[in-house]
């Protein structure tokens, strides 16, 4: 039996599922055979990035909006969000004819601002942090008489998000041993843990946070020394959707009671997960949406041989950020590297270099001479070459070939060689 009373129950989640039926997508729950072979586990993916607004946040938002009285609908709602909750509230408010105002921090990715405005919501950019935007939304809501739709710390929001868990259990091709869920404020994992443990008490539920924002884990441990105080609201993380400094009060109660563990992932694991999902599953996820897979990548031995459910919670990633993540992965895996080569500045020297690179199977992407800012003799030059190769092994062979040809080579960006 669960500790009682908790803010929501299995009955609340089941009621939300009936309320939401037919009003939003029942997203795919499918097995990734390739990722499973790669990581030694059966991986069952829940594609919440395929919702209309590309995020699970629609579920809680709609469940909350459907509970409004006629008078509350007429006055309108206000929400604070860095993006996905904003879009979920704005889209379903527009669909239901409810006026919506959304307060977002100035640093919100433009793609999320643009998509929210497209749903006819009034977007107010205010503050440099989520907390500043939150306070402004509260004040604006009181002044205008609007109903505040909290992004996570609301039983109706939590119950709506919990329908993800019900669908996973019902649609998975086999029984799940463990489910991994990203944590920001805690609304998704609170609802899902309630649903999962209610239907299948022996299932393990693991939350995952970015190492830069371990707010829920530290709140449960009573740790006041978390590093998040030293970084801005998005910090250096690509997972801004879970970059929450202060988890919910209600969600914290549920997580403490029902979640078995919370793990942290670094930025490299998040980036690798984004790239793998794009390359293998041909699906675009944002950093937060990749967090569950990142947790398995970071500790594959923990999940080996088990059937693991992973929630791909959202797909709203800025195009420039996605491009950067993809290029950084090419560098990390040795498929793209930048070399510095010292050579005599004479006729034909560049042609000799490019010929050697081509013979070693490399493709020159970019070339730059450095004649002034160099410690080489005046008649020599430093050549910076960006090259594309098949993999790290081919890059190593290319560097060896250049050195065998008498050139001093330094790997500036790439996996390098000892």
N, C-alpha and C positions, 0 to 999 in steps of 0.2 A: 504493500500500500504506500501511496505517496504521502508526504507531509501535508497537512491540511490546516487552514485552507490556502490554496494557491490562487493567484489571480484568474486563471482560466482552467477549464477542465476539458476532457475529451469531448464531452457533450457540446461544449461551446464551439470546438473546432468542427464537429460534425454538423452543427447548425449552420456554421459559416459555409460549409461545403454545399449544403442544400440551397442556401441563399445565393451563392455565387454560380451555381450550376447553369451553364449555357451563356453566362455573361462574360466569360473570358476563356482563354485557351486552356485546354487540358494538355499541357506540354508533354513531349515525348519522354518516356522513361525507357532507355535502351542500354544494352551492354556494349561496351567498347572492347572488341576482341583484341585490337592492336595494342591499345594502352594496357590491357590486362596482361598480354604476353610480355610487354616491356617491363612491367612492374611486378609480375608474379602474383597477381590477384584477379578476382573477377570484379570488374569495375562497372557499376550500373550508374549511368549518368541521367540526371534530371535537367532537361534543357529549359530552364526558366528564362534564359536569354531569348527565347522564341515567343515570349509574350508580346502583345502589340506594342507596348512601350519598352520592350526588351529588358524587363525586370520583374521579379516576383512581387515587387512593391504594389503592383496593381491589386493584388488579392486583399491585403489589409485595408488599402485605401477604399476600395469599393465596399467592403464589409462595413466600414465605418460610415460611409456616405449613405448607405441604405438604411442605417439606423436613425438618421436625422428625422426630426418632426417636420411637418409642412412649414411651420414658422421658421425653423432653422434653415431649411432649404431656401426659403425666400430671402433670408438675410445674407446667406453665403458662408463660405468657409475660408480659412486661412491656414497655410502650412509653411513650415520651414524645412528646407532640404537643399542638399548639394546637388540634387539631380533626379535620382530615380523615384523617390517618394513624390517629388514635385510633379513629375510626369504622370505618375499613377493617379494622383489626386486631380490634376488638371484634366486629364483625358476623361475620366469617369464623371467628373463634375460637369464637363461640357456635354457629355452624353446624356446626363440626367437633368440638364438645364439648371445647374446650380452655379452661381457666380463663385469664382475662385481667385484668391490672391496668394501668391507664392513669394516668400522671402528667401533669397539665396545670397550666400557670401560673394563678395566681389571676385574671388579667385575660382569660382565654379567654372569647370570646363565649358567653353562656348557651345559645344554641341548639345549639352544638357539645357542650357539657357534657351537656345534656339528651339529645341523640341518642345519645351514647356510653353513657350510663347505661341507655338503653332496650335496648341489646344485652347487658345483664346483666354488663357489665364493672364491676370495682371502680374507681371514679374517685378519685384522690388529687389534690387541689389543693394545689400547693406552689410557693412562690417567686414572685417578681415578674418573672422573666425566663425565657426558654427554657433558658438555660444552667443556672440554678438548678434548674429542673425536671428537666433532663437528668441532672445530678449526683445528684439525689435518686433518680431512677429507677434509675440504675446501682447506688447503694448499696442500695436496697430490693431490687433483683433479686439482688444477691449475698447479702444476708441471707436471702432466702426461697428461693434456688436456682432462680430463674426465668430463662428464656431472654430476653435483651434483643432486641427487634425494632427495629432502627434505622430512623428515618424515611426515610433516603436513602443513607447511606454503607455499603451492603452490596451485593455483586454480585447476590444473588438479588432484592433490592428493585429495583435498577436494571434488571435483565433483565425483571422483571415490568412495570415502567413502560414499557419499550421496546416492548411489544406494541401500544401506542397507535400508534407509528410504522408498524409492519407493517400494521395495519388501514387506516391512512390511505392508504398506497401501494396497497393492494389494492382499496379501496373508492372512492377518488376518481374522479370522472367523467372526469378528464383528468390527464395527467402533471403533477406539481408541479415548479415551478421553485425554490421556497423554502418552508421551513416555519419558523414563528415559535412559540417555546415559552417559557412562563414559567419563571423560575429562582428557586428558594429555596435549598435545600441542594444541588440539582443532580441529584437522582435521576431525575426525568422526562427532562430534556434529555440526560443521559448515556445512558440506555437508548434514547431515540428517535434520538439522533445515531448510535448504534451500528447501529441497525436501518436508518435512512434511508441512511446512507453505505455500509453493507454491501450494500444492495440497489440503490442508485442513486448511485454515487460522485460524480456531478456536481451533485447537489442541494445547495443552500445551506441551512445551518441557522443560525438567528439566535435567540439567547437574549434575554429581556427581563426586566429587574428594575425595581422601583420606585426612583426617584432617592434615596429616603431610606435604602434598604438595598442599595447596590451591592456587596455583599460578594464575590460571585464575580468580577465584573469587576475589582475592586480587588485581590483575591487573585492573580489571574493577572498583573496589572500590577505586583504588588509594592508597591501603594500602601498605606501605613500611616496615611494621614491621612484615611480615610473618615469622613464625618460621623456614622455610626451610633453611635459611642461616646457621643455627646452626647444620644441620645434613648432612651426606654424601648423594650422589645422590640417593641411594636406601633407606636411612634412616632406620627406623625400620619397614617399611611397607612391606606387602606381595604383594602389588600391584605395583611392580616396573614398570609395563607397563604404568602407569599414573603418575609416580614419576618424573614430569617435573618441573624444577624450573622456566623456562621462557616460557610462552605460545607464540604462534605465533602472529605476528603483523597482518597478514591478517585474521587469524582465530578469533582474538580478535574483529575485526570489525563486523564479522558475529554474533558472540555470543552476543555482546552488542545489536545488532539490533533484533535478532530473538529468543534468548533463554530466557525463562520466569524466571528461577531461577537456582541457583547453590547451591547444598547442600553438606555438608561434612559428611563422615562416618569414624568411628574409626576402629581400627584393629579387635576388637571383632566382629563387624557387618560383616566385610569382611570374616573373618574366618567362621562365622556361615553360610554365604551365600554359600561359597565353599562347606561346608559339606552338606547343604540342597540340593543343586543341584546334588551332587553326590548320596546322599541317596534317594532322591525323583525322580529326572529326570534321574538318572543313566548317568550323563554327567559330564565330567571333565572340570573345568574352572580354569584359573589362578586368582590371586587376582583381577587384573583389570577387568577381565571378569565377576567377581561376584559383581562388584561395584553397578550395577543398582539394583539388588535384595537387596543388603546391604542397599541401601537408603530406600527401602520399609520396610525392617525389622526394621530400626532405627526409622521410623515415620509412622507406619501403619495407624494411624488415618487420615493422609493426603490423603491417597489413597483409603480408605475404600469406597466400593460401586461403584468404578470407574473401567473403563476398561483401564488397564495399559500395555503398551508395554515396554518390557525390552530387551536390547541388551546384549547378552552374547558374549562379543567382542573377547575373545581369550581363548585358552585352553593349552597354553604352560607353565605348572607349573613343577618345579623341583620335582622329585619323593620324595626326602628326605623332602622337604618342605611340600608336600602334606601329607606325613606320619605324620609329626609333627602336622599339622593342624588337622588331624583326631584324633590323640591321645589327643591333647589339648581339643578337643570338648568332648571326653569321660570324661576327668577330669572335665570340666566345667558343664557337665550335671549329674555328680555323678556316672557315669557308671564305672569310674576308679578312684581310690583314693590311696593315700599313708598315712598309719597310723603309728604313733609311740606309742608303747605299752610298759609300764614298767612291768617287771615280775621277779620272782626269777629265778636265773640261776641254775635250778635243773633238774634232769632227768624227762622227760615227760612233762615239762612245755610247750614246743613248740607244742606238740601233743594236749594238752588241748586247746591252742589258735586256732589252725587250725580246731579243731572239733567244737568250738563255731562259727567260721566264716562260716564253711560249714552248720551248723544247721540254721544259719541266712540267708542262700541263697547266700553267697559270694564265690568267687573263688580266691584262692591265686595265684597271678601271679609271685611274687618275694618276697624273704625274706632275710633280712640282720641283723645280730647281731651287736650291738655296745657296746663293753665292756670297751673300753679304754677312748674314748672321751665322757664321761658321768658324770653327777653330782650325779648319783645314788650310793647307797652303793655298795661296792666291790662285794658282793654276788648277786647283782641284775644285770640285763642287760636291755638295751634298744633295743627293737625289731622294725625294720622298715619293714612294710608289705605292698606290693602293692596288692590291692584287686580289683576284678571286680564284679560289681553288676548290677542289672537290671536298676536302676535309683537312683536319689537322695533320694527318700523315702526309698528304700531298704537299701541304705548306712546308713541312719540315724538309721534304725532299727538294723542294724549290730553293729553300734557303741554303741547303747543302750544296746544290748545284752552283749557286751564285758564289759561294765561298770557294768552291773548288775552282771556279773561274778566276780567282784572284781578287775578289771584291770583299771589302769589309761590310758586313750586313748586320743591322740591328732591327729587331722586331719591335716597332713602336706600339702597335695595337694588334693584339692577337694572342693566342694561347702561348706563344713563345716556345723555346726549347732550352733545356738545361745546358 
